Amino acid sequence: MSLPKYKELKEFDVNEIDKQIVKAKKELLFLRIQKANFSRFSPHLLTHTRHQISQLLTFKRSLQKNSINQNL
């Protein structure tokens, strides 16, 4: 499994990005719970999920910044 690509995010609007952020944060929470309970999980998924969240937040911030600049 490879890390998510930034190019794939360009298809989303702000509402879809918000939904994806919530989904990824829930997934990260469940992975942390699995880790704490010593149940079987893949540690690389923690890295992938954190990476995906950071990409989504960065892309959301760039969209917000562009919309502010267009309004000026």
PDB file of N, CA, C and O in Angstrom:
ATOM      1  N   MET A   1       0.840  -1.173   0.000  1.00  0.00           N
ATOM      2  CA  MET A   1       0.000   0.000   0.000  1.00  0.00           C
ATOM      3  C   MET A   1       0.884   1.234   0.000  1.00  0.00           C
ATOM      4  O   MET A   1       1.779   1.365   0.835  1.00  0.00           O
ATOM      5  N   SER A   2       0.634   2.136  -0.933  1.00  0.00           N
ATOM      6  CA  SER A   2       1.439   3.342  -1.016  1.00  0.00           C
ATOM      7  C   SER A   2       0.752   4.495  -0.302  1.00  0.00           C
ATOM      8  O   SER A   2      -0.433   4.432   0.028  1.00  0.00           O
ATOM      9  N   LEU A   3       1.511   5.528  -0.077  1.00  0.00           N
ATOM     10  CA  LEU A   3       0.950   6.710   0.557  1.00  0.00           C
ATOM     11  C   LEU A   3      -0.028   7.390  -0.396  1.00  0.00           C
ATOM     12  O   LEU A   3       0.143   7.315  -1.612  1.00  0.00           O
ATOM     13  N   PRO A   4      -1.048   8.049   0.141  1.00  0.00           N
ATOM     14  CA  PRO A   4      -2.011   8.740  -0.720  1.00  0.00           C
ATOM     15  C   PRO A   4      -1.338   9.852  -1.514  1.00  0.00           C
ATOM     16  O   PRO A   4      -0.388  10.475  -1.039  1.00  0.00           O
ATOM     17  N   LYS A   5      -1.825  10.094  -2.700  1.00  0.00           N
ATOM     18  CA  LYS A   5      -1.248  11.106  -3.581  1.00  0.00           C
ATOM     19  C   LYS A   5      -1.986  12.435  -3.436  1.00  0.00           C
ATOM     20  O   LYS A   5      -3.206  12.471  -3.274  1.00  0.00           O
ATOM     21  N   TYR A   6      -1.230  13.509  -3.497  1.00  0.00           N
ATOM     22  CA  TYR A   6      -1.796  14.845  -3.374  1.00  0.00           C
ATOM     23  C   TYR A   6      -2.650  15.192  -4.594  1.00  0.00           C
ATOM     24  O   TYR A   6      -3.604  15.963  -4.489  1.00  0.00           O
ATOM     25  N   LYS A   7      -2.308  14.626  -5.736  1.00  0.00           N
ATOM     26  CA  LYS A   7      -3.049  14.889  -6.968  1.00  0.00           C
ATOM     27  C   LYS A   7      -4.500  14.425  -6.867  1.00  0.00           C
ATOM     28  O   LYS A   7      -5.387  15.018  -7.481  1.00  0.00           O
ATOM     29  N   GLU A   8      -4.742  13.375  -6.100  1.00  0.00           N
ATOM     30  CA  GLU A   8      -6.087  12.837  -5.961  1.00  0.00           C
ATOM     31  C   GLU A   8      -7.009  13.801  -5.218  1.00  0.00           C
ATOM     32  O   GLU A   8      -8.228  13.724  -5.364  1.00  0.00           O
ATOM     33  N   LEU A   9      -6.446  14.695  -4.432  1.00  0.00           N
ATOM     34  CA  LEU A   9      -7.246  15.612  -3.631  1.00  0.00           C
ATOM     35  C   LEU A   9      -7.823  16.755  -4.448  1.00  0.00           C
ATOM     36  O   LEU A   9      -8.800  17.378  -4.033  1.00  0.00           O
ATOM     37  N   LYS A  10      -7.244  17.036  -5.586  1.00  0.00           N
ATOM     38  CA  LYS A  10      -7.670  18.188  -6.374  1.00  0.00           C
ATOM     39  C   LYS A  10      -9.075  18.041  -6.925  1.00  0.00           C
ATOM     40  O   LYS A  10      -9.640  19.012  -7.428  1.00  0.00           O
ATOM     41  N   GLU A  11      -9.648  16.861  -6.843  1.00  0.00           N
ATOM     42  CA  GLU A  11     -11.003  16.622  -7.328  1.00  0.00           C
ATOM     43  C   GLU A  11     -12.058  16.999  -6.287  1.00  0.00           C
ATOM     44  O   GLU A  11     -13.237  17.110  -6.621  1.00  0.00           O
ATOM     45  N   PHE A  12     -11.652  17.197  -5.032  1.00  0.00           N
ATOM     46  CA  PHE A  12     -12.596  17.431  -3.944  1.00  0.00           C
ATOM     47  C   PHE A  12     -12.878  18.908  -3.745  1.00  0.00           C
ATOM     48  O   PHE A  12     -12.049  19.764  -4.054  1.00  0.00           O
ATOM     49  N   ASP A  13     -14.083  19.196  -3.215  1.00  0.00           N
ATOM     50  CA  ASP A  13     -14.374  20.548  -2.771  1.00  0.00           C
ATOM     51  C   ASP A  13     -14.231  20.586  -1.242  1.00  0.00           C
ATOM     52  O   ASP A  13     -13.877  19.582  -0.624  1.00  0.00           O
ATOM     53  N   VAL A  14     -14.505  21.738  -0.645  1.00  0.00           N
ATOM     54  CA  VAL A  14     -14.253  21.926   0.788  1.00  0.00           C
ATOM     55  C   VAL A  14     -15.106  20.986   1.644  1.00  0.00           C
ATOM     56  O   VAL A  14     -14.616  20.448   2.638  1.00  0.00           O
ATOM     57  N   ASN A  15     -16.360  20.782   1.278  1.00  0.00           N
ATOM     58  CA  ASN A  15     -17.239  19.906   2.063  1.00  0.00           C
ATOM     59  C   ASN A  15     -16.755  18.459   2.034  1.00  0.00           C
ATOM     60  O   ASN A  15     -16.767  17.779   3.060  1.00  0.00           O
ATOM     61  N   GLU A  16     -16.335  17.995   0.880  1.00  0.00           N
ATOM     62  CA  GLU A  16     -15.827  16.625   0.767  1.00  0.00           C
ATOM     63  C   GLU A  16     -14.520  16.471   1.532  1.00  0.00           C
ATOM     64  O   GLU A  16     -14.260  15.423   2.122  1.00  0.00           O
ATOM     65  N   ILE A  17     -13.707  17.506   1.522  1.00  0.00           N
ATOM     66  CA  ILE A  17     -12.443  17.461   2.267  1.00  0.00           C
ATOM     67  C   ILE A  17     -12.719  17.357   3.759  1.00  0.00           C
ATOM     68  O   ILE A  17     -12.058  16.596   4.465  1.00  0.00           O
ATOM     69  N   ASP A  18     -13.702  18.127   4.243  1.00  0.00           N
ATOM     70  CA  ASP A  18     -14.070  18.052   5.659  1.00  0.00           C
ATOM     71  C   ASP A  18     -14.531  16.649   6.037  1.00  0.00           C
ATOM     72  O   ASP A  18     -14.172  16.132   7.096  1.00  0.00           O
ATOM     73  N   LYS A  19     -15.327  16.040   5.165  1.00  0.00           N
ATOM     74  CA  LYS A  19     -15.788  14.670   5.424  1.00  0.00           C
ATOM     75  C   LYS A  19     -14.619  13.696   5.455  1.00  0.00           C
ATOM     76  O   LYS A  19     -14.573  12.804   6.302  1.00  0.00           O
ATOM     77  N   GLN A  20     -13.676  13.863   4.537  1.00  0.00           N
ATOM     78  CA  GLN A  20     -12.506  12.990   4.492  1.00  0.00           C
ATOM     79  C   GLN A  20     -11.633  13.167   5.727  1.00  0.00           C
ATOM     80  O   GLN A  20     -11.068  12.194   6.225  1.00  0.00           O
ATOM     81  N   ILE A  21     -11.512  14.400   6.230  1.00  0.00           N
ATOM     82  CA  ILE A  21     -10.718  14.665   7.425  1.00  0.00           C
ATOM     83  C   ILE A  21     -11.330  13.956   8.623  1.00  0.00           C
ATOM     84  O   ILE A  21     -10.620  13.313   9.397  1.00  0.00           O
ATOM     85  N   VAL A  22     -12.643  14.069   8.780  1.00  0.00           N
ATOM     86  CA  VAL A  22     -13.331  13.412   9.897  1.00  0.00           C
ATOM     87  C   VAL A  22     -13.166  11.903   9.799  1.00  0.00           C
ATOM     88  O   VAL A  22     -12.910  11.233  10.800  1.00  0.00           O
ATOM     89  N   LYS A  23     -13.314  11.373   8.594  1.00  0.00           N
ATOM     90  CA  LYS A  23     -13.173   9.926   8.379  1.00  0.00           C
ATOM     91  C   LYS A  23     -11.756   9.456   8.735  1.00  0.00           C
ATOM     92  O   LYS A  23     -11.587   8.426   9.388  1.00  0.00           O
ATOM     93  N   ALA A  24     -10.752  10.207   8.307  1.00  0.00           N
ATOM     94  CA  ALA A  24      -9.363   9.832   8.573  1.00  0.00           C
ATOM     95  C   ALA A  24      -9.037   9.942  10.061  1.00  0.00           C
ATOM     96  O   ALA A  24      -8.298   9.115  10.595  1.00  0.00           O
ATOM     97  N   LYS A  25      -9.581  10.955  10.731  1.00  0.00           N
ATOM     98  CA  LYS A  25      -9.333  11.099  12.169  1.00  0.00           C
ATOM     99  C   LYS A  25      -9.985   9.970  12.961  1.00  0.00           C
ATOM    100  O   LYS A  25      -9.424   9.504  13.953  1.00  0.00           O
ATOM    101  N   LYS A  26     -11.165   9.529  12.531  1.00  0.00           N
ATOM    102  CA  LYS A  26     -11.810   8.386  13.183  1.00  0.00           C
ATOM    103  C   LYS A  26     -10.971   7.125  12.987  1.00  0.00           C
ATOM    104  O   LYS A  26     -10.774   6.340  13.914  1.00  0.00           O
ATOM    105  N   GLU A  27     -10.487   6.953  11.772  1.00  0.00           N
ATOM    106  CA  GLU A  27      -9.659   5.788  11.483  1.00  0.00           C
ATOM    107  C   GLU A  27      -8.387   5.805  12.339  1.00  0.00           C
ATOM    108  O   GLU A  27      -7.963   4.768  12.850  1.00  0.00           O
ATOM    109  N   LEU A  28      -7.787   6.982  12.491  1.00  0.00           N
ATOM    110  CA  LEU A  28      -6.593   7.114  13.314  1.00  0.00           C
ATOM    111  C   LEU A  28      -6.900   6.771  14.771  1.00  0.00           C
ATOM    112  O   LEU A  28      -6.101   6.116  15.440  1.00  0.00           O
ATOM    113  N   LEU A  29      -8.052   7.210  15.255  1.00  0.00           N
ATOM    114  CA  LEU A  29      -8.467   6.887  16.619  1.00  0.00           C
ATOM    115  C   LEU A  29      -8.590   5.372  16.800  1.00  0.00           C
ATOM    116  O   LEU A  29      -8.091   4.820  17.781  1.00  0.00           O
ATOM    117  N   PHE A  30      -9.250   4.705  15.858  1.00  0.00           N
ATOM    118  CA  PHE A  30      -9.414   3.254  15.960  1.00  0.00           C
ATOM    119  C   PHE A  30      -8.067   2.531  15.893  1.00  0.00           C
ATOM    120  O   PHE A  30      -7.870   1.523  16.573  1.00  0.00           O
ATOM    121  N   LEU A  31      -7.149   3.036  15.084  1.00  0.00           N
ATOM    122  CA  LEU A  31      -5.827   2.426  15.018  1.00  0.00           C
ATOM    123  C   LEU A  31      -5.084   2.586  16.340  1.00  0.00           C
ATOM    124  O   LEU A  31      -4.401   1.666  16.789  1.00  0.00           O
ATOM    125  N   ARG A  32      -5.217   3.748  16.956  1.00  0.00           N
ATOM    126  CA  ARG A  32      -4.570   3.967  18.258  1.00  0.00           C
ATOM    127  C   ARG A  32      -5.170   3.065  19.329  1.00  0.00           C
ATOM    128  O   ARG A  32      -4.457   2.569  20.202  1.00  0.00           O
ATOM    129  N   ILE A  33      -6.483   2.854  19.261  1.00  0.00           N
ATOM    130  CA  ILE A  33      -7.132   1.952  20.218  1.00  0.00           C
ATOM    131  C   ILE A  33      -6.638   0.529  20.014  1.00  0.00           C
ATOM    132  O   ILE A  33      -6.363  -0.180  20.982  1.00  0.00           O
ATOM    133  N   GLN A  34      -6.525   0.110  18.762  1.00  0.00           N
ATOM    134  CA  GLN A  34      -6.003  -1.226  18.481  1.00  0.00           C
ATOM    135  C   GLN A  34      -4.583  -1.374  19.006  1.00  0.00           C
ATOM    136  O   GLN A  34      -4.227  -2.416  19.555  1.00  0.00           O
ATOM    137  N   LYS A  35      -3.787  -0.354  18.843  1.00  0.00           N
ATOM    138  CA  LYS A  35      -2.408  -0.399  19.318  1.00  0.00           C
ATOM    139  C   LYS A  35      -2.366  -0.503  20.836  1.00  0.00           C
ATOM    140  O   LYS A  35      -1.565  -1.261  21.383  1.00  0.00           O
ATOM    141  N   ALA A  36      -3.223   0.252  21.523  1.00  0.00           N
ATOM    142  CA  ALA A  36      -3.248   0.239  22.978  1.00  0.00           C
ATOM    143  C   ALA A  36      -3.738  -1.092  23.525  1.00  0.00           C
ATOM    144  O   ALA A  36      -3.305  -1.515  24.596  1.00  0.00           O
ATOM    145  N   ASN A  37      -4.632  -1.755  22.807  1.00  0.00           N
ATOM    146  CA  ASN A  37      -5.181  -3.033  23.254  1.00  0.00           C
ATOM    147  C   ASN A  37      -4.333  -4.222  22.835  1.00  0.00           C
ATOM    148  O   ASN A  37      -4.704  -5.369  23.086  1.00  0.00           O
ATOM    149  N   PHE A  38      -3.213  -3.961  22.207  1.00  0.00           N
ATOM    150  CA  PHE A  38      -2.306  -5.009  21.737  1.00  0.00           C
ATOM    151  C   PHE A  38      -2.999  -5.988  20.791  1.00  0.00           C
ATOM    152  O   PHE A  38      -2.634  -7.161  20.714  1.00  0.00           O
ATOM    153  N   SER A  39      -3.989  -5.493  20.083  1.00  0.00           N
ATOM    154  CA  SER A  39      -4.626  -6.346  19.080  1.00  0.00           C
ATOM    155  C   SER A  39      -3.824  -6.252  17.787  1.00  0.00           C
ATOM    156  O   SER A  39      -2.916  -5.431  17.653  1.00  0.00           O
ATOM    157  N   ARG A  40      -4.172  -7.088  16.870  1.00  0.00           N
ATOM    158  CA  ARG A  40      -3.420  -7.177  15.625  1.00  0.00           C
ATOM    159  C   ARG A  40      -3.739  -5.993  14.726  1.00  0.00           C
ATOM    160  O   ARG A  40      -4.899  -5.763  14.386  1.00  0.00           O
ATOM    161  N   PHE A  41      -2.717  -5.243  14.342  1.00  0.00           N
ATOM    162  CA  PHE A  41      -2.896  -4.121  13.433  1.00  0.00           C
ATOM    163  C   PHE A  41      -1.590  -3.883  12.699  1.00  0.00           C
ATOM    164  O   PHE A  41      -0.541  -4.399  13.083  1.00  0.00           O
ATOM    165  N   SER A  42      -1.668  -3.096  11.640  1.00  0.00           N
ATOM    166  CA  SER A  42      -0.493  -2.788  10.837  1.00  0.00           C
ATOM    167  C   SER A  42       0.010  -1.387  11.203  1.00  0.00           C
ATOM    168  O   SER A  42      -0.702  -0.406  10.989  1.00  0.00           O
ATOM    169  N   PRO A  43       1.214  -1.282  11.746  1.00  0.00           N
ATOM    170  CA  PRO A  43       1.715   0.017  12.185  1.00  0.00           C
ATOM    171  C   PRO A  43       1.884   1.026  11.060  1.00  0.00           C
ATOM    172  O   PRO A  43       1.830   2.232  11.299  1.00  0.00           O
ATOM    173  N   HIS A  44       2.086   0.550   9.838  1.00  0.00           N
ATOM    174  CA  HIS A  44       2.252   1.496   8.730  1.00  0.00           C
ATOM    175  C   HIS A  44       0.968   2.266   8.443  1.00  0.00           C
ATOM    176  O   HIS A  44       1.014   3.342   7.846  1.00  0.00           O
ATOM    177  N   LEU A  45      -0.178   1.726   8.862  1.00  0.00           N
ATOM    178  CA  LEU A  45      -1.430   2.432   8.641  1.00  0.00           C
ATOM    179  C   LEU A  45      -1.507   3.710   9.464  1.00  0.00           C
ATOM    180  O   LEU A  45      -2.158   4.671   9.054  1.00  0.00           O
ATOM    181  N   LEU A  46      -0.846   3.734  10.628  1.00  0.00           N
ATOM    182  CA  LEU A  46      -0.773   4.968  11.413  1.00  0.00           C
ATOM    183  C   LEU A  46      -0.073   6.062  10.613  1.00  0.00           C
ATOM    184  O   LEU A  46      -0.542   7.199  10.555  1.00  0.00           O
ATOM    185  N   THR A  47       1.039   5.712  10.005  1.00  0.00           N
ATOM    186  CA  THR A  47       1.796   6.677   9.208  1.00  0.00           C
ATOM    187  C   THR A  47       0.985   7.143   8.003  1.00  0.00           C
ATOM    188  O   THR A  47       0.949   8.336   7.701  1.00  0.00           O
ATOM    189  N   HIS A  48       0.348   6.224   7.327  1.00  0.00           N
ATOM    190  CA  HIS A  48      -0.436   6.561   6.146  1.00  0.00           C
ATOM    191  C   HIS A  48      -1.599   7.482   6.508  1.00  0.00           C
ATOM    192  O   HIS A  48      -1.887   8.442   5.793  1.00  0.00           O
ATOM    193  N   THR A  49      -2.255   7.186   7.612  1.00  0.00           N
ATOM    194  CA  THR A  49      -3.416   7.981   8.011  1.00  0.00           C
ATOM    195  C   THR A  49      -2.992   9.380   8.429  1.00  0.00           C
ATOM    196  O   THR A  49      -3.640  10.359   8.060  1.00  0.00           O
ATOM    197  N   ARG A  50      -1.902   9.484   9.201  1.00  0.00           N
ATOM    198  CA  ARG A  50      -1.406  10.804   9.592  1.00  0.00           C
ATOM    199  C   ARG A  50      -0.990  11.609   8.366  1.00  0.00           C
ATOM    200  O   ARG A  50      -1.233  12.814   8.292  1.00  0.00           O
ATOM    201  N   HIS A  51      -0.370  10.945   7.419  1.00  0.00           N
ATOM    202  CA  HIS A  51       0.054  11.605   6.182  1.00  0.00           C
ATOM    203  C   HIS A  51      -1.169  12.105   5.405  1.00  0.00           C
ATOM    204  O   HIS A  51      -1.166  13.218   4.880  1.00  0.00           O
ATOM    205  N   GLN A  52      -2.189  11.290   5.339  1.00  0.00           N
ATOM    206  CA  GLN A  52      -3.410  11.664   4.626  1.00  0.00           C
ATOM    207  C   GLN A  52      -4.077  12.868   5.293  1.00  0.00           C
ATOM    208  O   GLN A  52      -4.538  13.778   4.604  1.00  0.00           O
ATOM    209  N   ILE A  53      -4.131  12.880   6.625  1.00  0.00           N
ATOM    210  CA  ILE A  53      -4.728  14.006   7.350  1.00  0.00           C
ATOM    211  C   ILE A  53      -3.957  15.282   7.071  1.00  0.00           C
ATOM    212  O   ILE A  53      -4.556  16.332   6.836  1.00  0.00           O
ATOM    213  N   SER A  54      -2.645  15.202   7.094  1.00  0.00           N
ATOM    214  CA  SER A  54      -1.844  16.405   6.846  1.00  0.00           C
ATOM    215  C   SER A  54      -2.040  16.906   5.417  1.00  0.00           C
ATOM    216  O   SER A  54      -2.090  18.115   5.189  1.00  0.00           O
ATOM    217  N   GLN A  55      -2.152  15.994   4.457  1.00  0.00           N
ATOM    218  CA  GLN A  55      -2.411  16.405   3.075  1.00  0.00           C
ATOM    219  C   GLN A  55      -3.765  17.088   2.944  1.00  0.00           C
ATOM    220  O   GLN A  55      -3.888  18.115   2.276  1.00  0.00           O
ATOM    221  N   LEU A  56      -4.780  16.516   3.582  1.00  0.00           N
ATOM    222  CA  LEU A  56      -6.112  17.090   3.508  1.00  0.00           C
ATOM    223  C   LEU A  56      -6.153  18.475   4.133  1.00  0.00           C
ATOM    224  O   LEU A  56      -6.752  19.392   3.573  1.00  0.00           O
ATOM    225  N   LEU A  57      -5.517  18.633   5.295  1.00  0.00           N
ATOM    226  CA  LEU A  57      -5.504  19.932   5.952  1.00  0.00           C
ATOM    227  C   LEU A  57      -4.726  20.965   5.141  1.00  0.00           C
ATOM    228  O   LEU A  57      -5.121  22.129   5.077  1.00  0.00           O
ATOM    229  N   THR A  58      -3.636  20.550   4.530  1.00  0.00           N
ATOM    230  CA  THR A  58      -2.850  21.460   3.701  1.00  0.00           C
ATOM    231  C   THR A  58      -3.649  21.891   2.479  1.00  0.00           C
ATOM    232  O   THR A  58      -3.661  23.070   2.125  1.00  0.00           O
ATOM    233  N   PHE A  59      -4.309  20.948   1.841  1.00  0.00           N
ATOM    234  CA  PHE A  59      -5.100  21.277   0.657  1.00  0.00           C
ATOM    235  C   PHE A  59      -6.280  22.170   1.015  1.00  0.00           C
ATOM    236  O   PHE A  59      -6.600  23.101   0.277  1.00  0.00           O
ATOM    237  N   LYS A  60      -6.927  21.893   2.143  1.00  0.00           N
ATOM    238  CA  LYS A  60      -8.039  22.720   2.593  1.00  0.00           C
ATOM    239  C   LYS A  60      -7.562  24.146   2.858  1.00  0.00           C
ATOM    240  O   LYS A  60      -8.239  25.107   2.494  1.00  0.00           O
ATOM    241  N   ARG A  61      -6.415  24.282   3.483  1.00  0.00           N
ATOM    242  CA  ARG A  61      -5.862  25.599   3.768  1.00  0.00           C
ATOM    243  C   ARG A  61      -5.535  26.341   2.471  1.00  0.00           C
ATOM    244  O   ARG A  61      -5.769  27.546   2.378  1.00  0.00           O
ATOM    245  N   SER A  62      -5.011  25.653   1.492  1.00  0.00           N
ATOM    246  CA  SER A  62      -4.694  26.310   0.220  1.00  0.00           C
ATOM    247  C   SER A  62      -5.960  26.759  -0.496  1.00  0.00           C
ATOM    248  O   SER A  62      -5.971  27.821  -1.119  1.00  0.00           O
ATOM    249  N   LEU A  63      -7.039  25.959  -0.417  1.00  0.00           N
ATOM    250  CA  LEU A  63      -8.312  26.367  -1.014  1.00  0.00           C
ATOM    251  C   LEU A  63      -8.866  27.600  -0.317  1.00  0.00           C
ATOM    252  O   LEU A  63      -9.372  28.512  -0.971  1.00  0.00           O
ATOM    253  N   GLN A  64      -8.774  27.631   0.999  1.00  0.00           N
ATOM    254  CA  GLN A  64      -9.256  28.786   1.744  1.00  0.00           C
ATOM    255  C   GLN A  64      -8.441  30.030   1.420  1.00  0.00           C
ATOM    256  O   GLN A  64      -8.984  31.125   1.278  1.00  0.00           O
ATOM    257  N   LYS A  65      -7.142  29.846   1.308  1.00  0.00           N
ATOM    258  CA  LYS A  65      -6.263  30.967   0.999  1.00  0.00           C
ATOM    259  C   LYS A  65      -6.570  31.530  -0.395  1.00  0.00           C
ATOM    260  O   LYS A  65      -6.592  32.745  -0.586  1.00  0.00           O
ATOM    261  N   ASN A  66      -6.805  30.647  -1.355  1.00  0.00           N
ATOM    262  CA  ASN A  66      -7.134  31.075  -2.717  1.00  0.00           C
ATOM    263  C   ASN A  66      -8.469  31.807  -2.758  1.00  0.00           C
ATOM    264  O   ASN A  66      -8.614  32.793  -3.480  1.00  0.00           O
ATOM    265  N   SER A  67      -9.439  31.334  -1.992  1.00  0.00           N
ATOM    266  CA  SER A  67     -10.747  31.996  -1.999  1.00  0.00           C
ATOM    267  C   SER A  67     -10.667  33.382  -1.350  1.00  0.00           C
ATOM    268  O   SER A  67     -11.377  34.297  -1.766  1.00  0.00           O
ATOM    269  N   ILE A  68      -9.821  33.544  -0.350  1.00  0.00           N
ATOM    270  CA  ILE A  68      -9.633  34.855   0.279  1.00  0.00           C
ATOM    271  C   ILE A  68      -8.956  35.812  -0.699  1.00  0.00           C
ATOM    272  O   ILE A  68      -9.337  36.978  -0.801  1.00  0.00           O
ATOM    273  N   ASN A  69      -7.953  35.313  -1.414  1.00  0.00           N
ATOM    274  CA  ASN A  69      -7.254  36.153  -2.372  1.00  0.00           C
ATOM    275  C   ASN A  69      -8.166  36.553  -3.530  1.00  0.00           C
ATOM    276  O   ASN A  69      -8.027  37.656  -4.059  1.00  0.00           O
ATOM    277  N   GLN A  70      -9.073  35.709  -3.928  1.00  0.00           N
ATOM    278  CA  GLN A  70      -9.986  36.027  -5.022  1.00  0.00           C
ATOM    279  C   GLN A  70     -11.010  37.069  -4.588  1.00  0.00           C
ATOM    280  O   GLN A  70     -11.476  37.859  -5.408  1.00  0.00           O
ATOM    281  N   ASN A  71     -11.363  37.076  -3.304  1.00  0.00           N
ATOM    282  CA  ASN A  71     -12.341  38.037  -2.803  1.00  0.00           C
ATOM    283  C   ASN A  71     -11.746  39.428  -2.652  1.00  0.00           C
ATOM    284  O   ASN A  71     -12.486  40.410  -2.598  1.00  0.00           O
ATOM    285  N   LEU A  72     -10.444  39.530  -2.584  1.00  0.00           N
ATOM    286  CA  LEU A  72      -9.804  40.846  -2.451  1.00  0.00           C
ATOM    287  C   LEU A  72      -9.760  41.496  -3.759  1.00  0.00           C
ATOM    288  O   LEU A  72      -9.262  42.615  -3.876  1.00  0.00           O
TER     289      LEU A  72
END
